[in-house]
Amino acid sequence: MFDRLAELETEMEKLETQLPELYASGDQQAAAAAGKRLAELRPVVDAFRAHRDTEADLAEAREMLGGEADADMREYLESEIAAKQSALDDLDARLRELLVPRDPDDGKNVIVEIRGGEGGEEGNLWAADLFEMYQRYADLHRWKVEVLDTQPSDMGGMREVTFVVKGDDAWARLKHEAGPHRVQRVPATESQGRVHTSAATVTVLPEAEEIDIRVDPNDLDVDVYRSSGPGGQSVNTTDSAVRITHKPSGLVVTCQDEKSQLQNKEKAMRILRSRLHEIERERQEAEQSSARRSQVKSGGRSDKIRTYNYKENRVTDHRIGLTLHSLDQVLAGQLDPLTDALAADERERGIDGSGGTD
């Protein structure tokens, strides 16, 4: 790790020398790129230099302690050594965190799609409960939630709901929520009090801007139709619902929540761009690793990433083996113990010799 840090320090020093020349040359693009790279390198190199200085101070204090006979001075040096060692440990942890490759989607808005999976209507009811859980989580973090599309089920659940979460750290905290979420409880549809197991799937996508994904209008089939609610009851008297089919990929997106056809089309395009962005990202990652696990898989109970057990007030995340006996708090939106642990696991797995500032 420290060989890599020394290389980054050398790179930063060269950039600091070159930057005034780049500005003077009038090459604004090159100057901006160099300035951005400097901003990326500076916190890493500053921490590396602090680590090196602290390590030198610690070695000096230990050397002085070895030749010191005065009891008061020895006590002082021992306290200094303890303080320097603590600071060194903190800097070591900080450097490891800084060297984790940065997620290029950090800071983007997040599109979340929840669909009822196995379990019939109970799966749809569970999808609605998950939606409420994420709404409460967003409220605790003061993120904004914008619903893009909902497909309610007959008993008050949701066959599908798609929404945007807006917040600086929303992607970093929500990206690990993707996958099948299994629930074990006595459903409202059960008359004999038996515990059932059902599931809902969660897909988490970074919201793609037009600059990320450009969609050719000639590649789209746009259909409009009349919105309808549960049981086929009309909730709209105009053809405002929109269905967009992206012909090259076969993706189909529908939106019907707004009364305006234009608004529904705009929301559908946002979802379509993000799905196309995800397809491209998966294609690129598949070239690097054919073993990448799909977010949603089959939506079945055996593919679960997390289990919510009502009887035991228990939540288990199977990816990291973490179990919390606080299901009531999690459903109230207190997801940070789970998301923090998943982020820590990601950082630990991401620490390698390549560094996050490549």
N, C-alpha and C positions, 0 to 999 in steps of 0.2 A: 504493500500500500504506500509506503513512504518513498519508494523509488518513483512511483507514479506521481506523488505529490511534488517531488522535486522537479519532475518534468513540467508540471503545470506551473510551478513558480517561474521556471525559466521562460515558458511561453508568455506569461503575464509580463515579465520584465521586458521582453522583446516588443510586445504590443505597446507598452507604455512609451517605449522609445520611438516606435513607428507612427503612433497616432498623430502627433503634431505634423509630421510630414504628409500624412494622408489628408488631413484637413487643409494643409497648404496647397496640396496638389489639385484641390477642387473635386476630387473623386468622392462625392457625398455617399454613394452606396458603399464603397469600401470602408470609409470612415465610420459609417453607421454600423457596419458588420463588426468592425474592430471594437467599437465602443460597446456593443452588445456582448461580445466575447469577454471583454474586460470585466463587465458587470457580473458575468457568470463566474469568472475566475476569482474575483477579489475576495469574496467571503471564504472560499476554500483555502486560498493562499494565506489570508490573514490568520485563519485558524491553524494552519500548518506552521506558520512562523511563531505563533503563540505557543504551540505545542513544543516546538524546538527550543524556544527560550526557557519555557518552564522545565523541560527535561534537563537543560544545562544548569539551571538554578538548583534543581533537585540533586544533581550529581555533586555540585559544589557543597551544598549543605551536608550531604552524607560524608564527603571527604573531611569537612571541618569537624563533624561530630566524631570521626574516628581518631582525631588528634587532640580533642578537647578534654581537659581534666576538670575544669570548673563545673560544679554541679548545676549552678543556675544557668550557665551558658548551654550546657548539655540539654537541660529541660527546654530552653528556648529553641535550640536547633531541632529537637525532636518534634516540637509543635510546628515548626516551619516545614519540616519534612512531611508531616501528616497533611498539612494544608496544600503543599505543592503536589503531593501524590493525588489528593482528591481533585485538584484542578486539572492534573494531567489525565486522570480517568475521564473527567467531563469532556475535555478537549478530544480525547480519543473517540468517545462516543459521538461527539459532534462531527468529527471528520468522517467517520463511517457513514453517518446520515447524509452528509453533503456529497459523498461519492456515489450514492445510489443514483442510477440514471433517472433523470427527470421525466415525468410523464408528460408528453407533448399536449395532452388534453386538459392538463391542470388549468383551472380558471374558467373553463367553458361551462355554459349552462348544460343541464343534464335532462335528457328525455328518458322517462321511465314508463315502461309498458308492463302492466300486470294482467295476466289472463288466468281464468279458472282452469285448473287441470283435472287430474283424476278426482273422482268423488262426486261427480254430477253437480247438483245444485249446491251441495256443501262446499265444493271447490269454488263456486262462484261467490258464495258468502264469505269464504276465507279470503278471496281476492279483494273483496270490499274492505275486510278488516285490515289487510295489509296496506291498502291505500290510506285508510285512516291513520295507521301507525306512521307511515311516511309523512303524512300531513303534519302530525304532531311533532315528529322529528324536525321537520322544516321550521315549524313555529319556534321550537327551542333554539334553533340556530339563526333565527330571523332571516331565513331564506324565503323567497317568494315562490308560490306554486301557481301555475297556470294550467288548467285542465284543457287538453286539446280535443279529446274525444272520449266518450263513454258509451258502453253498450250494456245497459242494465239487464238483469235477469228477472224472472217472474216473481221471485220471493224476496226481492230487495238486495240481492247480491250484484255482482258485476261479472258479466262474461269477459269483459275487457275494459280497461281504462288506460288512457295515455295522458301523461302530464309532463310539464316542464318544471324543473326546479332551478331557480336562479340564485346563485350565491358563489362567492369567490372560492370557497372550499367545498362546494357541493359535490363536484366530481371526485375529489380525493376521498370523500367520506362515503359516497354512495356507490362507487364503481364495483365494490366487492359484494353488493347485494344481488348481483345477477345470478340467476339459477333457480331451481325448483325449491320452494319453501313448503315443507310438510307440516301438517297440523294433526294432532291427536286430541280429540275432544268429543263430547256428546253433542252432536249437531242438533240444530233446531228442527231438522227434518226427522229426527229419531224419536219415536214414541215410547220405546222401552228402556231408555237410559243407557244404551250401549255406546261405548267409545268407538268412534270411527276414525280412520286415517284417510286424509285427502290431501290435495296439494294445489298450489297455484305457482305459476312461473313468473319470474321477474326478469325483464330485460332492461339493461341500463346502457344508454348510448350518449356520447357527447353530442350536443347539438351542433350540427354542421352549418356553417355559414355558406352563403353563395360563393365566397372566394375559396372555400374548401372543396365544394362539389358544385360543378356547373351542369345543369340538366338541360339538354336540348329539348325545347318544346315539341319538336317533331317526333320525339321518342315517347310522347305521352298520349294516352287516351283518357279524356276527361268526360265522365258521365255525371249527370245531375238527376236527383230523384227526390221524392218526398220523405222527409224525416219521419220516423215512427218510434214510439216508445214501447214499453213492455206490453206483450199481448197484441201487438200490432196497432194499438190505439194511436191515431194520428196526433202528433204534437205540433204539427206545422201545416199550414195550408198552402205553402208554396214549395216549389222544387228547389230547396236550398241545400240539401245534402249533396255531398260531392264524393265521387269515387275516382281516384286517379290510378291508372295502370301504367307502370313503366315497362314498355314493351321489351327493351333489351334484357332486363333482369327478371321480368315477370312479377315484380313486386306490385302489390295492390294496397292502397291506403284509402281509408274512408274517414270522413269527418261529417258530423251532423249536429253538433251541439249548438252552433250559432244559428241565428235566424237569417243571417246574410250568407248568400252563396259565395260571395267574395271572401268573407272571413273564413268560411270553412275550407275554401280552396287554399288560402294562405297557410292555414294550420296544417292541412294535408301535405303541402309542399315542404314544410319544415320537418315533418316526420319522414317523408320520403328522402330528403337530402341526408338526414341523419342515418337512415337505414343503409343508403348507398355508401355513405362514408364508412360505416361499420363493415360492410362487405369488402370494401377496398382495404381497410385496415387488416381484416382477417386474412385476406389474400396475401398481403405482404408478410404477415406473421407466419402464415402457413409455409411460405418459402423458407423461412428461417427455422421453423420447427413444425413438423407434421403431427406432433403430439398435442397440439393446443386443444384444451377442453372447451367444448361448446358451452355457451352461457346457459342455454335453456334445455338442451338435451331433449328427452322425450316428454318432459313435463310429468313423468311418473314418480311414484313415491320412492322407488329404489334409487333414483338419481339425485336425491335431495342434497342440498348444501347445508340446510339448517332444519331442525325439528323443534316445533313449539308444542309442548305437552301441558295441557291445561290442568289435568288432575294433579300433577307434581309441581306446578308453577315453574316449569323448567324450560330453558332454551338451550339447545346444543348446536354449536357450529361445527360441522363434521370436518371441515377443511383444516382446522387448527386444533381440534379436540377440546374446544372450550365449552364448558357447561356453566350456566348461570341459573340460580334458583330465584329468578326475579322476572318471570314472564309478565306479570302485571305491569311492572315498570317499563319493560321493553315495549309492550303494546301501547303504553302511554307516551311513547316517543323517545325513551331513554336508551338509545342505541349506541351511544358512544363507547361503553365498555366493549361492545362487539367490534365496532368499526376501528377503534384504537388498536385492538389486538390484531385485527386483520392487516392494518397499515404497518404495524410493527413487524409482522411476519413477512410482509412484502419487502420492507426495508432490509430485513435480515437476508432474505433470499436474493435481493438485488445487489448486495455488496459483493463485488468481485474486483479484479484488478483493472477492469476497463475504465471504471469511474463514470460518474454522472455528468461530467463536463466534456465528454468527447463530442 
